Amino acid sequence: MDAIATEKTAEISLFRDNVRRFFAAEILPHIAEWRRQGMVARDAWRRAGEIGLLCASMPVEFGGGGGDFRHEAVLIEELAAIGFGDFAISLHNAIIAPYILHYGTEAQKRRWLPRMARGEMIAAIAMTEPDAGSDLQAIRTTARRVGENYVISGQKTFISNGQLADLVIVAAKTRGDAGAKGISLIAVETAQTPGFRRGRNLEKIGKHAQDTSELFFDEVTVPAENLLGLVPDQGFAQLMQQLPQERLVIAVGAVAAMEAAVAETIAYTRNRRAFGKPLLEFQNSRFVLAEAKTTARVARVFLDDCIERLLAGTLDVATAAMAKYWTTEMQGKVIDSCLQLFGGYGYMAEYTIAHRYTDARVQRIYGGSNEIMKELIARNL
Ligand SMILES: Cc1cc2nc3c(=O)[nH]c(=O)nc-3n(C[C@H](O)[C@H](O)[C@H](O)COP(=O)(O)OP(=O)(O)OC[C@H]3O[C@@H](n4cnc5c(N)ncnc54)[C@H](O)[C@@H]3O)c2cc1C
């Protein structure tokens, strides 16, 4: 291992210690309250910004931490460890900030990234609409050029960070007749923006503290300089190029959730007794956990390989799709089998495993559904 790699590794483990300490002290104690409120408190975002967790992989010159995807993976893993993927830091850091970094102009980067890094601006990305999810080209939201402005009209749904977002990257049609080739990404700063309205914070079966919302745009006027990169009709291509990293964000969460669930279940079955002995001494418990641990280990090895490829710039679309599809399928399976070993307690909301179970379900649906992942893999058979 060369010196740079060693140094990076030491730096990453220090980063992990800081993250773990912050989550234990300032996130864990509030989880139940935030689940009831349907969102994470804005203060927690600000605190995360203060200690350098937001925009961890953005360059220092734009207020970021100067790290790379491994830092983002640490954040996702440590949230999975406490069973709180609801806190959508990874969406803010590893999905939205890269759009601005890769496609924004210098002025756009300077305007948004430092505020995102400080937690003054919470970001959301609004692609999905009531009638267009997997089929993104079918979106109906439009952005009309009027003089030096864009006028945005339409409706979005299922938008993570929707209630809190100060900056929404909106996918809109700038050329109505051009399908995917007529989509642009336009930033809307939500403060004092007439015509922008937040709808319901949607009630979900899991991720209760993630404010997944409807957003409405009624003739919202934004300066043309809010068009990401200033060149119209590039949105679809921009979205596609970032997908491998977005798939890995989900895969990292899946693998870390499996690992945490296995560890929790081993601890639980060691202590819980039935018929005069710990549950862990029943052959069924041992075999279930042996299978779960094997699955998590295999997933980890594949994921690490994908992360290395991502860092080297060689992660292809099909492999990223395999990672997202397979790890999330395994997450569902492993967590279901772990929950069973908790018996009735596994169904009680006070147990983390119950949240892991409901939170896992959406992993197969969002970020490109697993059926779409199989389509992408199949195109390269
Ligand atoms: C909790 C949560 C958070 C989300 N956060 C965001 C966000 O921040 N921003 C955002 O823009 N969106 C977000 N989404 C939306 C999410 O990305 C979409 O739900 C997802 O892409 C699927 O779209 P859909 O719900 O319209 O389902 P549909 O596209 O209607 O799909 C329904 C079913 O049909 C299948 N299907 C569709 N097309 C095909 C095909 N070609 N071949 C085979 N099967 C197919 C799908 O796989 C699925 O099983 C979020 C969703 C949830 C639930």
PDBQT file of the ligand as one rigid body, heavy atoms in Angstrom, charges set to zero:
ROOT
HETATM    1  C1  LIG A 401     -39.454   7.189  -0.229  1.00  0.00    +0.000 C 
HETATM    2  C2  LIG A 401     -39.255   7.648  -1.630  1.00  0.00    +0.000 A 
HETATM    3  C3  LIG A 401     -38.348   8.691  -1.884  1.00  0.00    +0.000 A 
HETATM    4  C4  LIG A 401     -38.189   9.171  -3.187  1.00  0.00    +0.000 A 
HETATM    5  N1  LIG A 401     -37.361  10.248  -3.422  1.00  0.00    +0.000 NA
HETATM    6  C5  LIG A 401     -37.351  10.822  -4.648  1.00  0.00    +0.000 A 
HETATM    7  C6  LIG A 401     -36.652  12.054  -4.873  1.00  0.00    +0.000 A 
HETATM    8  O1  LIG A 401     -36.008  12.609  -3.964  1.00  0.00    +0.000 OA
HETATM    9  N2  LIG A 401     -36.718  12.621  -6.114  1.00  0.00    +0.000 N 
HETATM   10  C7  LIG A 401     -37.415  12.040  -7.140  1.00  0.00    +0.000 A 
HETATM   11  O2  LIG A 401     -37.439  12.617  -8.221  1.00  0.00    +0.000 OA
HETATM   12  N3  LIG A 401     -38.084  10.875  -6.962  1.00  0.00    +0.000 NA
HETATM   13  C8  LIG A 401     -38.070  10.261  -5.742  1.00  0.00    +0.000 A 
HETATM   14  N4  LIG A 401     -38.771   9.083  -5.543  1.00  0.00    +0.000 N 
HETATM   15  C9  LIG A 401     -39.496   8.498  -6.654  1.00  0.00    +0.000 C 
HETATM   16  C10 LIG A 401     -38.909   7.187  -7.150  1.00  0.00    +0.000 C 
HETATM   17  O3  LIG A 401     -37.703   7.418  -7.818  1.00  0.00    +0.000 OA
HETATM   18  C11 LIG A 401     -39.969   6.521  -8.041  1.00  0.00    +0.000 C 
HETATM   19  O4  LIG A 401     -40.999   6.079  -7.166  1.00  0.00    +0.000 OA
HETATM   20  C12 LIG A 401     -39.436   5.365  -8.840  1.00  0.00    +0.000 C 
HETATM   21  O5  LIG A 401     -38.555   5.823  -9.845  1.00  0.00    +0.000 OA
HETATM   22  C13 LIG A 401     -40.551   4.552  -9.509  1.00  0.00    +0.000 C 
HETATM   23  O6  LIG A 401     -41.428   5.385 -10.195  1.00  0.00    +0.000 OA
HETATM   24  P1  LIG A 401     -43.016   5.267  -9.952  1.00  0.00    +0.000 P 
HETATM   25  O7  LIG A 401     -43.240   5.313  -8.488  1.00  0.00    +0.000 OA
HETATM   26  O8  LIG A 401     -43.708   6.272 -10.786  1.00  0.00    +0.000 OA
HETATM   27  O9  LIG A 401     -43.402   3.818 -10.425  1.00  0.00    +0.000 OA
HETATM   28  P2  LIG A 401     -43.700   3.376 -11.950  1.00  0.00    +0.000 P 
HETATM   29  O10 LIG A 401     -42.695   3.930 -12.857  1.00  0.00    +0.000 OA
HETATM   30  O11 LIG A 401     -45.134   3.606 -12.220  1.00  0.00    +0.000 OA
HETATM   31  O12 LIG A 401     -43.452   1.817 -11.820  1.00  0.00    +0.000 OA
HETATM   32  C14 LIG A 401     -44.394   0.906 -11.253  1.00  0.00    +0.000 C 
HETATM   33  C15 LIG A 401     -43.879  -0.510 -11.435  1.00  0.00    +0.000 C 
HETATM   34  O13 LIG A 401     -43.709  -0.797 -12.823  1.00  0.00    +0.000 OA
HETATM   35  C16 LIG A 401     -42.394  -1.217 -13.078  1.00  0.00    +0.000 C 
HETATM   36  N5  LIG A 401     -41.928  -0.753 -14.377  1.00  0.00    +0.000 N 
HETATM   37  C17 LIG A 401     -41.961   0.512 -14.873  1.00  0.00    +0.000 A 
HETATM   38  N6  LIG A 401     -41.390   0.560 -16.079  1.00  0.00    +0.000 NA
HETATM   39  C18 LIG A 401     -40.982  -0.699 -16.355  1.00  0.00    +0.000 A 
HETATM   40  C19 LIG A 401     -40.318  -1.301 -17.470  1.00  0.00    +0.000 A 
HETATM   41  N7  LIG A 401     -39.906  -0.604 -18.506  1.00  0.00    +0.000 N 
HETATM   42  N8  LIG A 401     -40.068  -2.623 -17.412  1.00  0.00    +0.000 NA
HETATM   43  C20 LIG A 401     -40.452  -3.360 -16.339  1.00  0.00    +0.000 A 
HETATM   44  N9  LIG A 401     -41.078  -2.851 -15.268  1.00  0.00    +0.000 NA
HETATM   45  C21 LIG A 401     -41.328  -1.527 -15.280  1.00  0.00    +0.000 A 
HETATM   46  C22 LIG A 401     -41.573  -0.599 -11.969  1.00  0.00    +0.000 C 
HETATM   47  O14 LIG A 401     -40.354  -1.282 -11.769  1.00  0.00    +0.000 OA
HETATM   48  C23 LIG A 401     -42.507  -0.729 -10.789  1.00  0.00    +0.000 C 
HETATM   49  O15 LIG A 401     -42.404  -2.006 -10.251  1.00  0.00    +0.000 OA
HETATM   50  C24 LIG A 401     -38.914   8.568  -4.249  1.00  0.00    +0.000 A 
HETATM   51  C25 LIG A 401     -39.786   7.516  -3.994  1.00  0.00    +0.000 A 
HETATM   52  C26 LIG A 401     -39.981   7.073  -2.716  1.00  0.00    +0.000 A 
HETATM   53  C27 LIG A 401     -40.967   5.965  -2.470  1.00  0.00    +0.000 C 
ENDROOT
TORSDOF 0
